[in-house]
Amino acid sequence: MDPLSQVRLILTHSLKLGPRGEKLSASSPLLGALPELDSLALASILTSFEEQLGIKIEDDEINAETFATLGSLSDFVARKLAGQHG
């Protein structure tokens, strides 16, 4: 599964978005656009990425731009995955 699909799936599950999550595209805004995406949800999502994708995310790697869109978040995850295998 590609990073975009993996991130969409984790977001949809973590935020309980249901069918709305399936409609998210790379250009879909996240931070500020999804009321479910609060600070508690952010922590849960990052933990899910670490557990389900086997990546380690440091606090200083995350900023508002990372969560700007589904595409920016999936690009971040793809870089983390590539860094672990290369």
C-alpha angles and dihedrals in degrees: 000000000000120000093252092056092044093051092045091051094048092046093048092050097041095047094037091232096155113185091357089066093055090058095056113116131188090269095049111121115235115175108066093005100071112057089200091062102088130143093275091050091049091057091048092049093049090050090050091052090052095047100040100036100032096235130135117226121193120209093240091057093066126080139148091274090059090060096037095106138357087253095054091048094048090047088054091050091047090053090050091049092047091049091057095051100041 
